[in-house]
């Protein structure tokens, strides 16, 4: 019995080479660049594209909606392969039923309400990046740096990398002042403008930078500290 389970994952060296190429194309170009046959081959961890083509011949929906018994008896899948197909079908079903739970951060106040429970009370300065889509939906939230009680060194490459990785169209910067005073320093403003200019080269818009403290927050957009952008550059975020 143990030998059967081990053999389910066996892929020869030439097969593995072809499968790795499919994986590389997926990571480089995205899943939409692959055929249904290639996607099923990845799902089954098999480089037998002819076998995968037979699987999708009746349609992907039919494959993903098969019963466990039919996958094993009629599709000739191993228990592990059947489990993968069943899991993929259930994920597709849940995705279809689920609503978009990503928060829409359309104003500095909305951003502050979302961020304050994460930053207020922190004993050290933290620098966070919010990656947003074209409708200001939150795609990803990353803490890119942590410093001392009164300063935090930020590498611009680390600050912009999450936006590139998540294919965000805009970012919002956040950092806290443990002193409680949210007034931005000269260094805060200089860093913000540096990241704004760097983001332009990557086609990523800097929408705002909020400094958060016990006494509230300061939006650099609302304060007018990001002036100098072309008209409409920051218009996606509504300044109070």
C-alpha positions as CSV (number, residue, x, y, z in Angstrom):
1,X,0.0,0.0,0.0
2,X,2.8,2.4,0.8
3,X,4.5,1.7,-2.5
4,X,1.3,2.6,-4.4
5,X,1.1,6.0,-2.7
6,X,4.7,6.7,-3.4
7,X,4.3,5.8,-7.0
8,X,1.4,8.4,-7.4
9,X,4.0,11.2,-7.2
10,X,6.6,9.6,-9.5
11,X,7.5,11.8,-12.5
12,X,10.5,11.0,-14.7
13,X,13.3,13.5,-15.4
14,X,12.2,14.3,-19.0
15,X,8.6,14.7,-17.8
16,X,9.7,16.9,-14.9
17,X,11.6,19.2,-17.3
18,X,8.4,19.7,-19.4
19,X,6.3,20.3,-16.3
20,X,8.8,22.8,-14.9
21,X,8.6,24.8,-18.2
22,X,4.8,25.0,-17.8
23,X,5.3,26.2,-14.2
24,X,7.8,28.9,-15.4
25,X,5.3,30.2,-18.0
26,X,2.6,30.3,-15.4
27,X,4.7,32.3,-13.0
28,X,6.0,34.6,-15.8
29,X,2.8,35.2,-17.8
30,X,0.0,34.3,-15.4
31,X,-2.4,31.4,-15.3
32,X,-4.5,32.8,-18.2
33,X,-1.6,32.2,-20.6
34,X,-1.9,28.4,-20.1
35,X,-4.3,26.1,-21.8
36,X,-6.9,24.0,-19.9
37,X,-4.8,20.9,-20.7
38,X,-1.7,22.5,-19.1
39,X,-3.6,23.7,-16.1
40,X,-4.9,20.2,-15.5
41,X,-1.5,18.7,-16.0
42,X,-0.2,21.0,-13.3
43,X,-3.1,20.1,-11.0
44,X,-2.3,16.4,-11.5
45,X,1.5,17.0,-11.3
46,X,1.8,15.1,-14.5
47,X,3.6,15.9,-17.7
48,X,1.4,13.5,-19.7
49,X,-0.4,16.2,-21.7
50,X,-2.3,13.7,-23.8
51,X,-3.8,12.3,-20.5
52,X,-4.6,15.8,-19.3
53,X,-6.2,16.6,-22.7
54,X,-8.5,13.6,-22.3
55,X,-9.5,14.9,-18.9
56,X,-10.7,18.2,-20.2
57,X,-12.3,16.8,-23.4
58,X,-15.7,16.9,-21.8
59,X,-15.2,20.3,-20.3
60,X,-13.5,21.6,-17.2
61,X,-16.8,22.0,-15.4
62,X,-17.6,18.3,-15.9
63,X,-14.2,17.3,-14.5
64,X,-14.4,19.6,-11.5
65,X,-17.9,18.4,-10.6
66,X,-17.2,14.7,-10.8
67,X,-17.8,12.6,-7.7
68,X,-14.8,11.0,-5.9
69,X,-15.9,7.6,-7.1
70,X,-16.1,8.7,-10.7
71,X,-12.7,10.3,-10.6
72,X,-11.1,7.1,-9.4
73,X,-13.2,4.5,-11.4
74,X,-14.0,6.3,-14.7
75,X,-11.3,9.0,-14.9
76,X,-8.6,6.5,-13.7
77,X,-7.1,9.1,-11.3
78,X,-5.2,8.1,-8.2
79,X,-6.6,9.0,-4.8
80,X,-4.1,11.9,-4.5
81,X,-5.0,13.2,-8.0
82,X,-8.7,12.9,-7.2
83,X,-8.2,14.9,-4.0
84,X,-6.6,17.7,-5.9
85,X,-9.4,17.8,-8.5
86,X,-12.0,17.8,-5.7
87,X,-10.2,20.6,-3.9
88,X,-9.9,22.7,-7.1
89,X,-13.6,22.2,-7.8
90,X,-14.6,23.3,-4.2
91,X,-12.3,26.4,-4.4
92,X,-14.0,27.4,-7.7
93,X,-17.4,26.9,-6.1
94,X,-16.5,29.0,-3.1
95,X,-15.0,31.7,-5.3
96,X,-18.2,31.9,-7.3
97,X,-20.3,32.2,-4.2
98,X,-18.1,34.6,-2.2
99,X,-18.4,38.4,-2.2
100,X,-15.4,40.7,-2.5
101,X,-14.4,41.2,1.1
102,X,-11.5,43.6,0.4
103,X,-12.1,46.9,2.0
104,X,-12.6,50.0,-0.2
105,X,-10.3,52.7,1.1
106,X,-11.5,55.8,-0.7
107,X,-10.8,58.6,1.8
108,X,-8.0,59.4,4.3
109,X,-10.6,58.9,7.2
110,X,-11.4,55.4,5.9
111,X,-7.8,54.5,5.7
112,X,-7.2,55.8,9.3
113,X,-10.2,53.8,10.6
114,X,-8.7,50.7,9.0
115,X,-5.2,51.3,10.1
116,X,-5.5,52.7,13.6
117,X,-6.0,49.4,15.4
118,X,-2.9,48.1,13.7
119,X,-0.6,51.0,14.5
120,X,-1.9,52.9,17.6
121,X,-0.1,51.6,20.7
122,X,2.9,50.3,18.8
123,X,6.1,51.1,20.8
124,X,8.3,51.5,17.8
125,X,7.8,53.3,14.5
126,X,6.5,51.0,11.8
127,X,6.2,51.7,8.0
128,X,3.4,50.0,6.1
129,X,2.4,50.0,2.5
130,X,-1.2,49.4,1.3
131,X,-1.5,48.1,-2.3
132,X,-4.7,49.1,-4.0
133,X,-6.4,48.3,-7.2
134,X,-8.0,50.8,-9.6
135,X,-11.1,51.0,-7.5
136,X,-9.2,51.5,-4.2
137,X,-9.8,48.0,-3.1
138,X,-7.1,46.7,-0.8
139,X,-5.0,44.0,-2.5
140,X,-2.2,43.6,0.0
141,X,-0.9,45.1,3.2
142,X,2.8,44.8,4.1
143,X,4.9,46.1,6.9
144,X,8.1,47.0,5.2
145,X,10.2,48.4,8.0
146,X,10.3,48.7,11.8
147,X,12.6,51.2,13.7
148,X,13.1,52.7,17.1
149,X,10.8,54.9,19.2
150,X,11.5,58.0,17.0
151,X,12.8,56.9,13.6
152,X,12.5,54.2,11.0
153,X,14.8,53.6,8.1
154,X,12.9,52.7,4.9
155,X,14.5,51.2,1.8
156,X,12.6,52.6,-1.2
157,X,13.0,49.2,-3.0
158,X,11.3,47.4,-0.2
159,X,8.5,49.9,0.0
160,X,7.7,49.7,-3.8
161,X,8.3,45.9,-4.2
162,X,4.9,44.9,-2.8
163,X,3.0,47.1,-5.3
164,X,4.9,45.5,-8.2
165,X,4.4,42.0,-6.9
166,X,0.6,42.5,-6.4
167,X,0.2,44.5,-9.6
168,X,-1.3,47.4,-7.7
169,X,-2.2,50.6,-9.5
170,X,-1.9,52.7,-6.4
171,X,-0.3,52.7,-2.9
172,X,-1.0,54.4,0.4
173,X,1.9,54.7,2.9
174,X,1.3,54.5,6.6
175,X,3.6,55.0,9.6
176,X,3.1,55.7,13.2
177,X,4.6,58.1,15.7
178,X,4.9,56.4,19.1
179,X,5.2,59.9,20.7
180,X,1.5,60.4,19.9
181,X,2.0,63.5,17.7
182,X,1.1,62.7,14.1
183,X,2.8,65.8,12.7
184,X,5.0,64.6,9.8
185,X,8.7,65.5,10.0
186,X,10.8,67.0,7.2
187,X,12.3,63.5,6.6
188,X,8.8,62.0,6.4
189,X,7.9,64.4,3.6
190,X,11.1,64.0,1.7
191,X,10.8,60.2,1.8
192,X,7.2,60.4,0.6
193,X,8.2,62.5,-2.4
194,X,11.0,60.1,-3.2
195,X,8.7,57.2,-3.2
196,X,6.1,59.1,-5.2
197,X,8.8,59.8,-7.9
198,X,10.0,56.2,-7.8
199,X,6.4,54.9,-8.1
200,X,5.9,57.0,-11.3
201,X,8.7,55.1,-13.0
202,X,6.8,51.9,-12.2
203,X,3.4,53.2,-13.2
204,X,2.3,53.0,-9.5
205,X,0.5,56.0,-8.1
206,X,1.2,57.2,-4.6
207,X,-2.3,58.2,-3.4
208,X,-1.5,59.4,0.2
209,X,0.8,59.0,3.2
210,X,-0.9,58.9,6.6
211,X,1.1,59.6,9.8
212,X,-0.8,58.1,12.8
213,X,-0.5,58.9,16.5
214,X,-2.6,58.8,19.6
215,X,-3.8,62.3,18.9
216,X,-5.2,61.4,15.4
217,X,-3.6,61.4,12.0
218,X,-2.2,63.6,9.3
219,X,-2.9,63.0,5.7
220,X,-0.2,64.4,3.5
221,X,-2.7,64.5,0.6
222,X,-5.2,66.6,2.7
223,X,-2.4,68.8,4.1
224,X,-1.2,69.7,0.5
225,X,2.3,68.2,1.0
226,X,2.1,66.2,-2.2
227,X,1.4,69.2,-4.5
228,X,3.3,69.2,-7.7
229,X,1.7,66.2,-9.2
230,X,0.1,66.5,-12.6
231,X,-3.6,67.3,-12.5
232,X,-5.7,64.3,-11.4
233,X,-2.7,62.2,-10.3
234,X,-4.0,61.9,-6.8
235,X,-7.7,62.4,-7.6
236,X,-8.7,58.8,-6.9
237,X,-8.5,59.4,-3.2
238,X,-11.0,61.9,-1.9
239,X,-9.4,64.5,0.3
240,X,-11.7,65.7,3.1
